[in-house]
Amino acid sequence: MQTKNKYIVILGLLFTVTSFAQNSKVLELASCKQLALDNNKRITKTKKQLEASSEGIRAAKLEAYPMLDASLSGAYLGDPLGGAMNGMIPEKMANAMVSASVPLYAGGKIRDGVKASKSQQNIAQQSVIMTEREVLFETEKAYYDVVKLQEKEKLANEYIKLLGALEKDVNNSYEVGLIYKNDLLKVQVELTNAKLGLKKVQDGKFMSLLALKQLIGMESDEQIEIKESLSFVDQTAAISQEQREESIMDRPEIQILEEIAGLEHLQAKILKSDYYPTVALSMIGISGFGQGINFTNGKDNLTSYVGMVSVEIPIFDWGKRGAKAKQQKLKALAAQEELDQTKELLDLEIRNAEILVNQASQDVKSSELALTQSVENRRIVQDRFEAGTIVSKDLLEANALWQEAFSNVIDAKIVYLVNTANLSRVLGSYR
């Protein structure tokens, strides 16, 4: 009777969480995601790039500020230069110079440079958002991969127990001469294969845990346990056209491409400013010290200054500026085409994700129905085996079908959970 009702216990316990080691860190999906946001190296990298873009804006704004430079030099002149020209050239002298320059007009290059730096910052900001979503989705997939293998490990252990019990029954029948040794060997072969399958599952679980720990920034030798029970809540996806369009415009990929298209147009404007004159103001202060260095009055110091205004006017360059401007205009048009194409591709991505969720939902229902049938089939076969109307081979096949059906349920639920997460990601509501 204990063997007959074993499947009831299995259905009640197989998807429950087992006890965890005291030294292991127990993680749920939410905690894994938070660890990924805090520790993932790809996210950290994009945040550093965002910080760098902020400094780029500051540097672009400072282009409009005056530039101040200073220099100091000293010299000793030997014969015949030192003291030449009746002492007008001193033997020892020191010079100090301070210069300041400020751009007065540059055809709007400085203003447009600040705009370009701000666009770069926006791109960096959207890159952070995009990377976070990608890493979070990868973390969830890795998490559910561990969950799947944990469930399959429990299933494999339960299957081994079933085969072990069957082996004892068959061995008893063999020892009393009721069956041939070949029947016992079939069960033993299946038991050996089941133990090998368990080892493969455990190895896969080990590698999946390593992949998860890498994503969430944990050391490979840290002990963690995943707390999760597989559940299925049927939520048929139905995405409206308005919802698709809104999610597409909010996607960081679109935000980045819009900024890039704007940058290409801005670069074309900056190239156009090369046709305008550039005006700059400079002021230089000079001090010199040396014996009789001031040739106007023979004193040992000379102080003066120079003020300059420079105007640079482009006249003729054999069409180089025009060619660059035309090239940049074509780049801007190409960026706009890429933006439009990406919108179309993202629309297809959302539609495909919606279909995959609905398909996965049906697969879960179908696999659960198949599991129910395999459980009932196994119960009937178990009764007949105990009554002696069938041989162990039939029970062996029934157990294998039950194990396969249970494994299919695990796979179907994991696929559904991953596809649901992917739909949230492509809709921009993923967190």
C-alpha positions, 0 to 999 in steps of 0.5 A: 500500500505504501508503494501504491500511494507514493505518487500522492506524496510526490505530487505534494512534495516535489515542488516544495522548498527543501531545507537549506544549509545553515551557512548558505545565503538564501536568495529570492528573485527580488534579492538577486535582481537587487544584487545585480543592480548593485554589483554587476560589472556591466552596469557599473561600467555604464554608470562610469560612462555616465559620470564621464559624460557629465564632465564632458558637458562641463568641459564644453561649457568652459570653452567659452571662458578665458584661457590663462597661461603663464611661463617663466624662463632664465638665461645666461649669455656667455661671450661674445653675446653677453654684454654685446651692443654696449651692454644692451644684451645682458649676460644674465636675464629672466623672463616672465609672461602671462597671457590670456585669450577669450573667444568672442565669436566662433560661429556658434561652435561653443553653443552647439558643442554644449548641446552635443555634450548634453546629447552624449549625456542623455545617450549615456543615461539611456545606456544605463537603463538599457544595460540594467534591463538586459542584466535584470532579464539575464539574471531572471533567466539564470535564476529560473535555470537554477530553479528548473534544475533544482526541481529536476534534481528533486524529481530525479531523486524521487525517480531513483527512489521509485526504481530502487523500490521496484528493484527490491520487488523484482529482485525478490521475485527473481530470487524465488524464481518467478521471473528471469534475471533479464527482468531484474537487469532491465530495472538495474540498467534503468536505475543506473541511467537514472543515477547518471541523469541525476549527476548530469542535473547536479553538474548543470545546477552547479554551472547555473549557480556559477553563472547566476553568481557572476551576474549578481556580483558574488564570488564563485565560492560563496554558498547560496540557495535559491528559494522558489516554488514553481507556480502557474497563474494563467495570464493571457497576454493581449497587447493593444496597438496603443500600448505597443507604440507607447512602449516602443517610444519609451524604450532606451534603444529608441531614445539613444537612436533619437539622440544619435540622429539629433547629434548627426544633425547638430554635427552638420550645423557645426560643420556649417559654422566653419563658413563663418569667421572666428574672432578672438581677443588675446592679452599678453603681459611680459616682464624681463629682469637682467643687467640693463635689460631695459634698453630705453632707460638702461634699468635692470627690468622691463615690463610691457604688454601686448593686446591682440584681436584676431579674425579668421575668415574662411575664403577658399578650400577647394570645396572641402567644407562643402563635401564634409557638410554633404557627407554629414547630411547623408549621415543624419539621413541614415541615422533617421532611417535606422531609427525608423527601422528599429521602431518597426523591429521593436514592434515585431519583437513585442508581437512575438513576445506576446505570442510566445507567452500565450503559447507557453501558457497553453504548453503548461496546461497541456503538460499538466494534463499529460502529467495527470494522465501519466499519474493515473496510468502509473496507478493502474499499472502499479495495481496490476503489477501488485496483482501479478497480472503484468510484469515489471517491464510494464511498470518500468515504462509507466514510471518512465512516462511519469518521470518524463511528464513531470519533467515536461511540466517543469520545463513548460513552467520555466519557459512560461516564466521566462517568456512572461519576463521577456514580455515585460522587458520589451514593453518597458515595464521590466524591473 
